[in-house]
Amino acid sequence: MEEPLIATTASPSKPREMRAMFLTVAGLLLAGLVAYHYSFSAPLLFDDDPSITDNLTIRKLWPPGDALSPPAMGEGVTNRPVINFSFAINYALGGFDVRGYHAGNLAIHLCAALALFGIVRRTLRQSVLRPRFGDQARPIAFVAALWWMLHPLQTESVICVVQRTESLMGLFYLLTLYAAIRAMESLRPLRWQILAFAACLAGMASKEVMVSAPLIVLLYDRTFVAGTFRAAWDRRKWSYLSLGATWILLAWLVFGMGRGNRGGTCGFTAELTWWTYLCTQAEGIVRYLKLSIWPHPLVLDYGTYIARNPAVIASCFLFLGALGVATVVALWRRPVWGFVGVWFFAILAPSSSVLPLVTQTLAEHRMYLPLAAVVTLVVLGLFRLSGRHGLYVGTAFAVALGGLTVRRNADYRSAVAIWTDTVAKCPDNARAQAGLGGALLQAGRAAEAVPFYQQALRLDPRLSGYGLGSALLQAGRANEAVPFYEQALRRNSKLTDFCLGYALLQAGRIAEAIPIYERTVQLNPERADLCNDLGNALADIGRVTEAIGYYERALLLSPGFPEAHNGLGAVLYSSGRMQEAIEQYQRALQNRPDYLEAEYNLGLALLDTGRLDEAVAEFRVVVQRSPGLAAAWCSLGRALERSGRRREAAASFEEALRRAPASAEARDGLARLRLAPQ
């Protein structure tokens, strides 16, 4: 017969219990903050860019329509409106300041740990387990939640911002179960049933893995409270009907709002059939279990790994088959252990069974919730062996886990660091090679990025050459970049060909670049920078009238655009329209006072119009800010020479020669000064 858990303790013990609970909660929160205090400066990684920086729907929090309508190709946020809305809250509070997103992720993780603590504690006080574990329910629950929270296997879910999909869904999953347990224990269960429904609904809108939550709640009721499925259904059928109704939202998000596929990230391919994916998942689940016990090596991204070793696959199937049979048998003979097994397999099933996730066949973040089953079993075993010393032994192990987590956090200190770690552990992972190339490119180390992009293409020729083209272009190898941009465009017509045009321009192939720029401007008529670049290209081949038109169009789209003012000034200067050119250079400097190219060009225009003192002043600014620019020293020398300041002019030409010993202009200037009558 069910025994409701109603507080009957004497009042003197309540303050002691409250103090103990306060210290427990404070200890969990403090441990989590210490373990992840380095994580706040970790950069955005992996799918963070399409889900956050490129995601226009998070830019406005209210009204919430946009924030609750994630983009169809938004990677981690697609079909997940609650996740998208949480990013919109972060953006409203701090824009793209990465610290706010990490603080949100950590807060979610800490709350999930508290929910797990509550679930384990109340479960151990149920009539089924109370005789064995009831008197140690709080310390066991504390150690289980502490281990789960500090385990290094959780770092990806906490530190990678977009993995909030996993942690926030996990929080809602745990809250659903916790609220359902409270409803089972309460004489007035309605408020807890409403909370369970709300948490389950939010979880369904966070990630598809939430699908098993209503069934897990029913199984919990049967295992720990009601005793049979029939009794559980008879007592709380309306609660289960409400939880089951949340599947309607999940179905609509997946098949209605999401049109049935997550932007092409899941589905079958010629290489990845249901069988090859199942074999890969069998190996992956065994790997996850191993990492739960011995968390090394941890890998950010396994790429599109496919299991191919028949012996390994067979042994993994045998091991998991034995666990599966043991779980089924335990459901009827030892329901408590059966519940733990079902928790593990049911939560992994949506992502680790037969429906391929083609972009990520293995992922450690999938163990975020299943890890709770493994940890709880181990902690129960520890307390059975250690008795009342279990709290001290468990806390000591938690310190070790926390130290490993802090150490793992250091790998996330920069994009270069985490991708270097990933490449070292998975050198045959093409996506990791490309990820390291991208991180180096973003860090301004283009020459170092090139070999990693090349290795990625060798490992997987299906990858786009766009990244390698960008690395070669930034490394000053524009001619080599062109074919890779062309290859990328052939494979994905949605890519902009702006970079191809720019590479052709840098390679001196201006005539080839212009039609590409013209097409790009037609496709992106609002882009002032593209109009400016097209103006530069046209000016380079002498099509001055057309160049002026595009510069003026750029300025119409972006008034005060310094580069467009400078470019327009240059074509006006070459056309002999000196006064107009001077005005354009001055406007460029008004909008960007440190724009040295415009400053230098203004000096040349002033020099050619005979405004010598003003020209001298401009050239002095240039050489002061960029003393290594020999051409500026020569121009200053010419301006001083024409204004009759021969000694200063000679000093300027000498400085130019010191900076560039081969400068013919500087030598000619000195020769003129020596030959001219004193």
Secondary structure, DSSP 8 states (H G I E B T S, - for coil): ----------TTHHHHHHHHHHHHHHHHHHHHHHHTTTGGG----TTHIIIIIT-GGGS--SSTTTTTS--TT-GGGTT-HHHHHHHHHHHHHHTT-HHHHHHHHHHHHHHHHHHHHHHHHHHHTSTTTHHHHGGGHHHHHHHHHHHHHH-GGGHHHHHSGGGHHHHHHHHHHHHHHHHHHHHHH-SS-HHHHHHHHHHHHHHHTT-GGGGGHHHHHHHHIIIIIISSHHHHHHHHHHHHHHHHHHHHHHHIIIIIITTTSSTTSBS--SS--HHHHHHHHHHHHHHHHHHHHS--S--S--TT-----HHHHHHHHHHHHHHHHHHHHHHHHSHHHHHHHHHHHHHHTTTSSSS-BTT-S--GGGGTTHHHHHHHHHHHHHHHHHGGGHHHHHHHHHHHHHHHHHHHHHHTSSHHHHHHHHHHH-TT-HHHHHHHHHHHHHTT-HHHHHHHHHHHHHH-TTS-SHHHHHHHHHTT-HHHHHHHHHHHHHH-TTS-SHHHHHHHHHTT-HHHHHHHHHHHHHH-TT-HHHHHHHHHHHHHTT-HHHHHHHHHHHHHHSTT-HHHHHHHHHHHHHTT-HHHHHHHHHHHHHH-TT-HHHHHHHHHHHHHTT-HHHHHHHHHHHHHH-TT-HHHHHHHHHHHHHTT-HHHHHHHHHHHHHH-TT-HHHHHHHHHHHHS--
